[in-house]
Amino acid sequence: MHGSDPGKRVSVNQPSGEENSMNAMRITGIVLIVLGLAGFFTGGFSFTKDTTAAKIGPIELTVKEQEAVNIPQWLSMGAVVLGAVVLVMGARKS
């Protein structure tokens, strides 16, 4: 008989649950570091909020307000440090 050997098995390398959790830890660590650095260098972010001040018949008065959110430097540095710890722990367990 020509063809495949029924006794031969082909193995496919699939990541185990532990490898998936390590990859998730690495990704989480990298994301924390990037967000911490972004918060540290930008100092915060701002956005525009539309509010309806008055509506009289077909006439509508809207007000655009600029809101600013400041990110404390200690929070940014904490995210960088936490991200580094998570990244190291993910690399150490693999």
Long-range contacts (C-beta under 8 A, 24 or more apart in sequence): 18-93, 19-94, 22-90, 22-91, 22-93, 22-94, 23-90, 24-90, 25-86, 25-87, 25-89, 25-90, 25-93, 26-87, 26-90, 26-91, 28-83, 28-86, 28-90, 29-83, 29-84, 29-85, 29-86, 29-87, 29-88, 29-90, 30-83, 30-87, 31-83, 32-79, 32-80, 32-82, 32-83, 32-86, 33-79, 33-80, 33-83, 33-84, 33-87, 34-83, 35-79, 35-83, 36-76, 36-77, 36-78, 36-79, 36-80, 36-81, 36-82, 36-83, 37-76, 37-80, 39-71, 39-75, 39-76, 39-79, 40-71, 40-73, 40-76, 40-77, 40-80, 42-71, 43-70, 43-71, 43-73, 44-68, 44-69, 44-70, 44-71, 45-69, 45-71
